[in-house]
Amino acid sequence: MTRAGWHPTEQYLITPEKVQELFPLLNMDMVLAGLYNPGDGHIDPYSLTMALAAGARKYGAQLNYPVQVTNLNSRSDGTWEVETPLGLIRANRIVNTAGFWARDIGKMIGMQHPLIPVHHQYVVTSTIPEVKALKTELPVIRDLEGSYYLRQERDGLLFGPYESEEKMKLQDSWVTNGVPPGFGKELFESDLDRIMEHVEAAMEMVPVLKKADIVNTVAGPITYSPDILPMVGPHQGVRNYWVAIGFGYGIIHAGGIGKYLSDWILEGEPPFDLIELDPNRYGKWTTTEYTAAKARESYGFNNVVGYPKEERFAGRPTERTSGLYDLLKSECSMGFHAGWEQPHWFYKPGDEIGYKPSFRRTNWFEPVGREYKQVMEKVGVIDLSPFGKFKVKGADSVKLLDHLFANVVPKVGSTNISHMLTPRGKVYAELTVSQLYPGEFMLVTGSGSELHDLRWIEEEVMRGGYKVEIENMTDEMGVLGVAGPYARQVLQKLTNEDLSDGSFKFLQSRHLKLYDIAVTAIRISYTGELGWELYHRKEDSVALYRAIMEAGQKEGIDNFGTYALNALRLEKGFRAWGAEMNCDTNPLEAGLDYFVKLNKPADFTGKQALKQIKEKGLKRQLVYLTLETDNVDPEGNESVWHNGKVIGNTTSGSFSYSAQQSLAFAYVPIELSKVGQKLEVELLGKKYPATIIQEPLVMTEPTRMRLQRKGESPRM
């Protein structure tokens, strides 16, 4: 409810009296409150499909069914040939929307889509007199504790449970052997015993069920992806191949997804951001074993409460572990990032270890404060291996990057932060760009954006006919971050290269040897403190890490994880892609003006749209807030209030260990974006006072140094 305020979908918390009025057949002894969605309902899938088909024909679509696809051929010009028993179909692009056949279709072109069919059962009763006597139709109910949904079906009831991961059943054979030929409207054999505890829970909640006759138990296949969410959009690695697959809830998404995909295909960019549905969030690490383990877990978790910073452990670790995983796994709480395990926070004697879910500050809170202090006062080391890492080189590399990015192309030996924009001027991606040798670049992106960004770049290369080579180095390359006031002192012990400020400036990159290990060192840190990112061969990670830790003994070196990193970056006012910026935001409202060079000669993607946005003026602005809270911190997506109305939303937040209060980024209307403006942020149903402050809360180390040289005192 806290997060629903800024969404257009109506949703209310309602009293037991209102619950009873809407659904008079409930056992009210078990009801404390209800969450009501007036727009919720149900639809007959067959009738809807026929209506959509009729509409499509009216506008010129040609529908042939049942027709089996026997083969797919991609042609050199990017078009497709679809082979069927009725002949060949030529297409500019294909969209795989084949439901539980989607995996078989993918295999025809060498794609292993991580999908698995789950047996889902639902039960239909005969006429129930109490239901027949009702004047209005009952709303659909979902009982999270009993793990089932229940609705009216004519004069009876229909309900479907989600069993636990131990009891539920997968159709594994379809994954290995494919869907049996001819399988269509057939069903699996039902198994009432398997769902009996849910049937009993439903009878207790809706007592009229006890007397009802079950006339039908239906068991059919639902296709699950590892995280329940579907895969929607263009696929990396194959031209003009799109997917809309893995829909665990079936027909309910049809209208929205159909519109989303057609808008994207026509406009060349997504109409809004759905990064969580990006098919490119999975990769070669997504094995059948992983998919099966995750589908079991996800099906069983359909009706559990989701927590902030949630960790789900099935199928982990994958084969995609960093060089340091075995060394660090017992010392920290690991988080899951695009198949990788990455330390969230580290244990010390006396800490309550492990993952402890909570909506409030929990067992990680004090340790993260300790790691924050470590980086601010001494020196810390972090495993950043999950970063997406690409090498781009060739005759047209400079020309390509100048067209792709809104920032200028960095000189040889330099690095900058650059953004790829969509034609409408939205932020498609944020990358770190370094020119290592003339015409040879290293591009670095966040772990979850690896194939999302690579696909966009590859498509641009094809469209523009650029002569370049792109190599994805993500799995071969390890990355260590070293940050804090003593970072230089520690690293200098391991190399003959001069790391002094005059010799190795902020945002410079160079190849050097540390402890005789070849690294590409970039003087940059998402902490905002003095620091380097050290790119190296994955097999050198352990030796490099041990050498750095050994060298830093005198300086009190220690580990830190991504939770502390997040607190540090927020204090410095650093934006994060996927939170402060994405395909729903333009760089000007996100406060990224510094990185956008509208006056550079190259006509980069989105430049003209951005000029128009600037001319018209912004309607909203990203602001920086401090909050007066009590043992709870903003995470992002919370509602922002002013004068009793929701006026915006937070994008990310954390506790500031420097200011000893909560900190958040939020989007608000331009007229409410001035420093000093008082607002409220809703957390766990309570509105907390918030104030817009001048950003950043803590100046970055390069800024502090610059001010000190001028004789001014920096903000810490």
N, C-alpha and C positions, 0 to 999 in steps of 0.2 A: 504493500500500500504506500509506503514511503516513496517508492520509486514510480508509482503509477501516476502521480499528480501531474507531471509534465507530458504525459502521453495522451493522445486524443481518445483512447478507448475508455469508455465509462466503466468504473469499478467502485464498489462501495463495501464498507464493512457494515453489516446489518445485525440487528438484535435478534434474540431467539424468537420474539413475538413476530417479527417480520419474516423470519425463516419459516415459521409455522404457517403464516398466511400464504406464503408462496408454495409451500410443500407440506400440506396438512397431514401427510401420511407418516411423518417422521416420529421416531421415539424421542420426544423432546427432553427426556432425562439425560440424553447424551450430547445435547447441543448447547454450546456456550455462546457461539456467534457464527455468522456466515460471511463469506466473501462473495458478493453478488456481481455478476456480469450481465447486465440486461441484454447485451447484444449476442449472447451465447445461444446456441441452438443446435439443431441437427438437420441433416438433409439426406435424401436418398441418393446414393452415389450413381446408380444407373440412370435415374431421371436427369440428374445434373449433367452427366457425361453426354447423354443424347441431346440435351438442350445446347450444350457448348458445341457439339458436332454440327447441329443444325445452323447455329450462328456462324460457325467457320465456313460452312458451304455457301452460305448467303454472301460472304465476302470473298468467295473465289477459291477457297481451299479445296484440295482434292483429297478425299479420304478413301483409303482402300483397307478393308479388314474382313476376315483375319488374313494377314499376309506375313509370312515369316521372312525375316532378314537372314539371308544365308551367308553373306559376306560384305565387307566394307573395303573399298579401295580409295586411298587418298592420292590425288593426282598432283603432279609437280606444281601446278598453278594454284594449289590450295583448295580446289574443289573436290567433290566426293562422288564416287559411284556406289550406289547401294544396290546390291544384288538380291533379287527375290525370285521365287518360282514363276512370278508373272512377268518378269523382265527386269531391266536395269532402270534405276532412277538416278538422274543426275541432280546434284544439289550443290549450292554455293557453300552451305554449311549444314552440319547435322546436329540435332539435339537429341541426346540419349535420354528418353523419358520412359524407359522400358520397365520400370517397377522391378519385380523380382527377376526379370530377365536382363536387367541392366548390366550385371556382372558378365554375363555371357556375351553381350554386345561389345563390352569393353575389351574382352579377351581377343576379339577379332582383329583389334589393332594394337595388341600387346599391352593394354592397360589392365591393371589388377585393381579394380575398384574395391575399396574395403567395405563390402556389404555382406550381410548375412540374414537369411530369413528366420524369423522368430515365429513360433506357434502362438497365435493369440486366440483366446477363446472368449466367446460371450454367450450368455444364456438368455433365451426369450421365454416368457411365461404365456399361459393362456389368459383369457379374460379374467380380470380381478374386479369383482363388483364395486369395491371402493374407488377403483380407478375409473371405471365406467361412469360412476355417479358424478364425477368432477365436472364443473362448468368450464374450467379453463385448463389448458395443457400444463402439465408439471414442468418446471425447469429441469435441465440436466443437473444432477448432483455429482460431485466428486468427493469421496470420503478418503482423505489421505491416510488415515489410520488403518482403515480396512483395506486400502489399496484397490479401489474399484471406482468405476463411473456407473451411473444408473440413470435411466430416462424412461419416459413413457413410450410404449410401442403399441399403437392403436389403443385397445382397452386393457392392455397388459403392461408389463414392465420388461425392460431389457437391461442387463448389466454385464459389464466386462471387467474382470480383475487383471491386475498385473502381479504375477507371482514373484517370489523371491528368486535370486540368482541360482539357488540350489535346486529349486523345483521346476523352473521354467525350461522350455525345450527349444533347442535350435534345430533347424533342418540342415545339419552340417553337410550331408551328402550332396546337396545342391551346389555347395561352394566348390567341392572337389570335382564333381561329375557334371555339373550344370543342371538346369531345370529339366525334368523329364519331358521328352517331346510330347506335345499335345496337351500339357497341363495348362488349364485355363481357369474355368470356374469351379474346378474340383476343390474338395476340402480335405483336410487331414482328419484322422480319426480323433474324436473328442475324448477327453479324459477328465471326468467330473471329480474324481478323487484328488487330482492334482490341485484343484481350485477350491476344495471344500472349506478350508478355513476362511476364504474370502466370501463364499456363499453364506456361511454362518454369520460373518460380520455384517453382511448386507441385511440378513434376516433380523438381526438385532436392531439395526438402525431403521429399517422399514418393515415393521412387524407383519404387514399384510402379505409379505413374501412367504411367510411360514405356511400359509394355507394354499398358496398358488401352485398350479401344475406347471412343470417345465415342459414346454412343447418342442423346444429345439436347443441344442447346444452346438454352436458353430465354432469350428477350429480352422482358421485360415492363416496364410503366410503374411507377415508384415516384414518389410525390409528395413533392417537397422544398420546405421553407420555406427562407428565406435562410440560417438558421443550423443547419439539419438538425433542430432541435427542433420538435415539433408545436405546434399552437395549441389550447389546451384551456380552456374556460370561457365565461362570458357576454361578449358583445361590446358595447363602448361605442357609443352612437349609435343602437342599435336595441333596442327593448324585448323581453325574453323570447326573444332569439335567442342560442343557444349553439353553440359549435363544438367538434369533436374532429377536427381535420384536419391534414394535413401530416406523416403518420407515415412517416418514411423507413425504418422497420424493421417496418412492417406489423403482423401479427396478434399479435406478441409483447407488445404493450402493451394488448391488448384487455381482459383481465380487470381490470387495475389501473385503467385510465382509466375503464372503465364504472362501477366502484365509486366512484371519486373524484367523477365527475360526478353520479351519483345521490345520493351523500351530500350534496354541495353544494346540489343542487336541493331536497332534502328539508329540510336544516337551515338553509339561508339563508346559509351561509358555507362556505368550503373546509375539508375535514377536516384538511388540513395544507398547508404552504406550497409552491406550485409556481410561484412568480413567473416563473421562467425560461420557463414554457410559456404565460404570459398572452398571449392573442391581441392584447391592446391594447399590446404592445411595439412593434408596427408602426403606421404611420400613412400619411398622404397622401404622405409622402416616399418610401415604398417602391414605386418604379415597377417596371414589367415588366423594364426594362433592369437595374435593381439586383438584382431577384430572380434573373434569369438568371445574372448575373455571380457572385452569391453561391452559387447552387446548384452552379455549376461548381466553384467553389473548395471548397465544403463536401464535395461528393462526392469530389473529389480528395484532400481532407484527412481522409477517413474513418479512415485508419490512420496518421496522423502523431502524433508526441508533442505533447501540449498543454503550454504553459508558463504559469507565473504571469504576470499582466499581459499576456496574449497579445494581439497586434494582427493582424488579418487585413485585407488591403488591397483586395480585389476590390470593385468597385462604389462606391468612395469617391473624392472626396466625393460625398454626395447633394446634392440641391438645398437641403437644410436646413443652410446654413452661417450662422454668426453674422456680424454686421456687420464683425467684426475678422479674419475668416478670411484674406482675401487679404493683409492687412497682416502677419499673424503666421506664416503657414504655413511660410515658409522659415527662421524663427528658432527653431523648437521642434519637439519630437516630439509629434505630435497623437494623441489617443486618440479612440475612436468611442463616442459616448453617445447612444443613441436617435435615430440619424440625424445627429447633430451631430458636428462636429470640435471638440475642446476641447484646449488645450495641456496636456500631461502634465508636460513640463519644457523649459526653454529652454537654447539653446546659447550658449557663450562660446568665444572663440578658444582652441584647444588641446583642446577636448572631442572625444571620439569621438562623432560625431553619428549619428542614425538609431536604428531599433529593433533592439536586440540581445537576442534571447531568451536567458534563462538561468534556472536554478533558484536561482542565488546572486546576490549583489549584482553588478550589471553596470554598463554605461556611464552609467546615470542616477544612480548612487549619490552621487557627489561633487557633481554639479550640484544635486541635490535638497537636499543639506546646505547648499549655498551659498544657495539660495532660502529655506530655513528660517531661516537666519541673517538674511537680508535682511528678512524679516517681523518677526522678534523684535527686531532692533536698529535698523532704519530704517523703510522703508515699501515695500509691494509692491502690485502691481495684478494681478488675475486676471479672466479672462473667464468669467462664470457664466451666460451666455445660455441654456445648455441647460435651466436650471430650468423645471419646469412652472409656469405662471402663470395663475390664474383670477381673474376679477372676479365677485363675488356681491353682488347688491343687490336690494332690493324690500321690501315690507311685512313679510314673514316672515323676512328674512335673519337677524336676531338669534336668533329662535326656532329656525330650522333649525340654525344653527351650535352653539347651546347643546345641541341634541339630538344632533348629530353628534360633537361633541368632548368629551373627558374633562376638558379644562381650561375655565376660565371664558372668556367672550367678552371680548376686550380692549376697553378704552375707546377713544373716538375719539382718534387720534394715538398709539395704543400698538400694540405688537406682542407676540405670545407664541408659544411652541412648543406645538402642540396635537396630540393623537393621536386618530385615529378607531379605535374598537375594534369587534370583531365581537361578536355576541350572547353568545358564550362567553367574552368578555373577553380575546381575543387582539389583538395590535397590527396593525390592517389598514393603517395609514398614519401618517406623521408629516408635518405641514405647519407652515409659518410663517404665522400669521394676523395681519393688520393691519387695523384699522378706520380707513379713510382719511377718510371723511365719515360722518355719522350714517347707519347702515344700509347703508353701502357698504364692502365688504371686498376685500382682495387676499389670495389664498391662494397659497402657493408650496410646491412639492414638488420632489423630485429628478427628474432628467431621465428616468430609466427608469420613473417612477411616474405620469407625466402622465395618460395615459388610464385607467390602472388606478384612480387616485383619482377622476378625473372621473366614471367610470361609477358608482362607489359613491355619490357625492354625488347624481348625477342620479337614481339609483334611489330614494334616500331622499326626494327632492323629489316624485317621482311617487307613492310609497307614502303619504306624509304629506299630499299635496295642498298643499304650501307655495307661497305666492305669491312667487316669486323669479325673477330672471333670472341665468343663469350664462353668462359669456363666457370662452372659452379664448383667452388673450392670448399663449400661449407663443411663437408664431412672429413676432408683431409687435413683441415687446418684447425689448430687449437688457438685459443686466445686467453691471455691472462691480463687482467687490469691491475696496475699497481698505483695507489693513490694516497695522498697525504703529505704533510709538510716535509717528511723525511724520505719521500719516494726517490728523489734525485740521489740523495746520499747513499741509499741502499743500492740502487742500480749502478751507480758509478763504480762501486767496488767490483763489479762483474765485467767491466768493459774498459778498453783503452780510448774509446770514443769520448769526446768532450760533451757532456750532457748539460753544461752550464746554460743559464738562460740566454746568454749572448750567442752561444753556439747552436743550441737546439731549442728554437723558439716554439711558443704555443702554436698549434696547428701546423707543425712541420712533420714530415714523415721521412724515415731513412732506414736503410738496411744496415744492421750491425750485428756483432756477435756478443752475446751475454754468456759468460761461462762456457765459451766456445760453441754455443748453440746459435745457429743463424735465426735471426728474428727480423721482422719488419716492425719497427717501433713508430707509433704515432703519438705525438704529444697531445693527448686529448683525454678527457675523463668525464663521464656522465655524472660524476660526483660534483664536478665544478671545482675540485681541488687540484693541486699540482699532481699530475699523473700521466702515465703512459698506457697505451694498449699495445700488447706484444703479440704479434701474429707469428705463428711458428708451425712446424710439422706436428701433427697430433702425437706422433710417437715420441716427441721430445718434451711433452707436457710435464711429465713427472720429474725429469732431470732439471728442467728449467724452474719449476715450482720449488723444488727442494733447494736449489742453489739460491734462489731469491730469499726463501725463508731463513736459510743459514746465514746469508749476508746481512739480514736485518735483525739479527738477535739483539745487538747493542741498542738498536732503535726501538725495540719492543714490538716488532712486526707481528701481525696476526691476520686471520681470515676475516672477510665480511661477505654477506650474502645480498641477494636482490632486494630484500625488504629494507635494509639500511640504504642501499643504492637509491631506492625509490624516495625515501625520506630526504636524502641528500639532494637529489635532483629537483624535488619540489621546492625545497628552501631556496634553491638557486633560480627558480622560475623557469626551469627547462621543461618544454612541452614533450609529450609522448605521442607518437603516432598511434592511432586507434583509440585515443582518449581525447586529447585536446584538438587533434586534427584527424580528419578522415575524409571520405567522399561526401560527407554532409557539410563540410566546412571549407571556407576559402582561407587562404593564408593571411589575408589582411585582417579578418575578424579574429583569427587565431593569434595575432600579434607576431607574425613571422616576416614582417616587412623587411627586416635586415637581410634576410636570405633570398629575397625576391628582387632581381635586378631588371626592372621594367625598361630601363634605358639601354640594356645590352643589345648589340646589333641583331643577334640571332632571334628569329621568330619562334621562340619556344612554345610548346603545346600549352594552351591556356592563356597565353599573353594577351590576346585581344579581349578575351572575356574578362580578364582581370582589370584591364584598363577601363572597361565599361562599369565593372563593380565599383572601382575607385571613384569614377565620375558620378555615379548615382549616390554614393555614400552608403555606409554600413547601417544595417538595422540592429545588429547586436554585436557584442564585443566580449572577448574572453577577459575575465577579471580574476584577481588574486585575493582570496579571502582568508581572514583568520576567524576562528569560531570559538565561542565559549561553551565547551561541552563537558560531559562528565563520564569518563571511562568508555567513550565511544568516539570513533573517528569516521569522517567521510571516506568513502571508497570511490565515489563516482556514480552518476545516474540518480542522485537524490534530487528531490524537488527543492527549488529556491523560491521563497515567498517574499512578498512585499505588500503591505496594506491588505492582508487577508486573501491575496490572489497568488497563484503560482505564476512566476514570471520567467523562470529559466531552470537550468539544471547544472549540477556539478559534473565535472568530467573525470577528475581524480582527486585524491586527497590522502592525507596521512597525519600522524602526529609530528609536530615540529619539536625535536629534542632541543633545539636552540632556544625557541621562544616559549617552550613548555605549554603549547596549546595546539589545537587542531588547525590544519592548513588545507586549503582546497583551491582548485581552479573551477570556474563556473562561467557559463554563457548567460548573459543578461541583456535586456534591451539597452541600446546605446544611451538613452536618457537616464538610465540607472547605473551607469558604468563609471562614475567619477570616484576618485579616491576619497574615502571618508563616508561613502554611502552606507547606510545601515540596512541590512537585509536579514532574512532568517533562512536557515537550512534545516530541512526536516530529516531527522535520523530516528529510526525505530519509533515513529509515531509522535515524536516530540519536536517542536520547533526551537532551534537554538539560535541565539543572536549571532550575527556574522557582520563583519566590517570589511569593506574593500580597502586594501592597503596598497601602497606603492610597492611594485615588485623590483628586484627580488628581496626576500626577507634577509638572506645572507648573500653578500656579493661573491662572485667567483674569484678564485685565486688570481687569475691574470688581471682582473679589474682592481683587486686590492693592491697588487704590486704596482700597477700603473698609478694609482692614487698616491701610494706611499712615495713613489719617485717624485710626484708633484708636491709632496709635503702635506697632502690632505689625509684625514683619517678615514679609513674605509669602514663600511657597515659590516659587522660580524654577527 
